């Protein structure tokens, strides 16, 4: 103790030095650990950079900045989307409401069907008797299946848009419109109102594709007008398939069978009705009333003038499979 008293300053300095050495050691150890972590992060980042640099495409180098090019391409894509978006305007729902009530839908359904029937009559388009445009199951319902009003209002708007294009093209007749079943009530409707179960709505990253089938009768000019109407519509309508066939029973005048006699029962050559012979046509060398007949020269047909018929078009039965495009909300 006497030594400590004599060397008090030395002892105090030694204690302070030991404490400082301990603190320095702790500081060094902590920084060494941090240095190891930073080095590991740097090596990981360097590995990721090598991996990214070897990708195709890659970020580029000092000569080619692929990141800048990607940003420019993204701007171009956004401009193109904005340009074509005007051709995919949403079809207004009927009724156009986010919370459709059963009273609103029932009233809108009756008004829309009545208006479509009037539009068809004004356009000279023939409809099936008392046609409900695929909504026969819902036409007179007081209540509707839960959760069905919104998809039904979508479909009612789509069908009004499709019929408007067909009526404007002045097709001869609208035979059927078929849609996808979206309600339990649709199970009670006629099968002719609905698509085959293989045709269902398809959702991708951009839109929902809703299928419809339309069957109508027309000539080629009206068919061209209908296709042009779908192509120029501000709403997204894709004509997925077109099936055209001659209308059954729409044959033209047959000069060999002018009276429409069925094959095998008409006037066969040599036995057709001839004036003055009661149903027997004479042939060269045939005996009639005890005498031999001789063939008489037939006068050449006399042209009556006028324009010559170049094309005698027949009515067509057309079946279209359509997809109505509903864009999804953009994030």
CORTAUR-V40643 format. One record per residue. N is the residue number from 0. RES is the residue in one small letter. SS is DSSP state (a for helix, b for strand, c for the rest). Layout:
BEGIN
N	RES	SS
N	RES	SS
END
This chain:
BEGIN
0	x	c
1	x	a
2	x	a
3	x	a
4	x	a
5	x	a
6	x	c
7	x	a
8	x	a
9	x	a
10	x	a
11	x	a
12	x	a
13	x	a
14	x	a
15	x	a
16	x	a
17	x	a
18	x	a
19	x	a
20	x	a
21	x	a
22	x	a
23	x	a
24	x	a
25	x	a
26	x	a
27	x	a
28	x	a
29	x	a
30	x	a
31	x	a
32	x	a
33	x	a
34	x	a
35	x	a
36	x	a
37	x	a
38	x	a
39	x	a
40	x	a
41	x	a
42	x	a
43	x	a
44	x	a
45	x	a
46	x	a
47	x	a
48	x	a
49	x	a
50	x	a
51	x	a
52	x	a
53	x	c
54	x	c
55	x	c
56	x	c
57	x	c
58	x	c
59	x	b
60	x	c
61	x	c
62	x	c
63	x	c
64	x	b
65	x	a
66	x	a
67	x	a
68	x	a
69	x	a
70	x	a
71	x	a
72	x	a
73	x	a
74	x	a
75	x	a
76	x	a
77	x	a
78	x	a
79	x	a
80	x	a
81	x	a
82	x	a
83	x	a
84	x	a
85	x	a
86	x	a
87	x	a
88	x	c
89	x	c
90	x	c
91	x	c
92	x	c
93	x	c
94	x	c
95	x	c
96	x	c
97	x	c
98	x	c
99	x	c
100	x	c
101	x	a
102	x	a
103	x	a
104	x	a
105	x	a
106	x	a
107	x	a
108	x	a
109	x	a
110	x	a
111	x	a
112	x	a
113	x	a
114	x	a
115	x	a
116	x	a
117	x	a
118	x	a
119	x	a
120	x	a
121	x	a
122	x	c
123	x	c
124	x	c
125	x	b
126	x	b
127	x	c
128	x	c
129	x	c
130	x	c
131	x	c
132	x	c
133	x	c
134	x	c
135	x	a
136	x	a
137	x	a
138	x	a
139	x	c
140	x	c
141	x	c
142	x	c
143	x	c
144	x	c
145	x	c
146	x	c
147	x	c
148	x	a
149	x	a
150	x	a
151	x	a
152	x	a
153	x	a
154	x	a
155	x	a
156	x	a
157	x	a
158	x	a
159	x	a
160	x	a
161	x	a
162	x	a
163	x	a
164	x	a
165	x	a
166	x	a
167	x	a
168	x	a
169	x	c
170	x	c
171	x	c
172	x	b
173	x	b
174	x	b
175	x	b
176	x	b
177	x	b
178	x	b
179	x	c
180	x	c
181	x	c
182	x	c
183	x	a
184	x	a
185	x	a
186	x	a
187	x	a
188	x	c
189	x	c
190	x	a
191	x	a
192	x	a
193	x	b
194	x	c
195	x	c
196	x	c
197	x	c
198	x	c
199	x	c
200	x	c
201	x	b
202	x	b
203	x	c
204	x	c
205	x	c
206	x	b
207	x	b
208	x	b
209	x	b
210	x	b
211	x	b
212	x	b
213	x	b
214	x	b
215	x	b
216	x	b
217	x	b
218	x	c
219	x	a
220	x	a
221	x	a
222	x	a
223	x	a
224	x	a
225	x	a
226	x	a
227	x	a
228	x	a
229	x	a
230	x	a
231	x	c
232	x	c
233	x	c
234	x	c
235	x	c
236	x	b
237	x	b
238	x	b
239	x	b
240	x	b
241	x	b
242	x	b
243	x	b
244	x	b
245	x	b
246	x	c
247	x	c
248	x	c
249	x	c
250	x	c
251	x	c
252	x	c
253	x	c
254	x	c
255	x	c
256	x	c
257	x	c
258	x	c
259	x	c
260	x	c
261	x	c
262	x	c
263	x	c
264	x	c
265	x	c
266	x	c
267	x	c
268	x	c
269	x	c
270	x	c
271	x	c
272	x	c
273	x	c
274	x	c
275	x	c
276	x	c
277	x	c
278	x	c
279	x	c
280	x	c
281	x	c
282	x	c
283	x	c
284	x	c
285	x	c
286	x	b
287	x	b
288	x	c
289	x	c
290	x	b
291	x	b
292	x	c
293	x	c
294	x	c
295	x	c
296	x	c
297	x	c
298	x	c
299	x	c
300	x	c
301	x	c
302	x	c
303	x	c
304	x	c
305	x	c
306	x	c
307	x	c
308	x	c
309	x	c
310	x	c
311	x	c
312	x	c
313	x	c
314	x	c
315	x	b
316	x	b
317	x	b
318	x	b
319	x	b
320	x	b
321	x	b
322	x	b
323	x	b
324	x	b
325	x	b
326	x	b
327	x	c
328	x	c
329	x	c
330	x	c
END
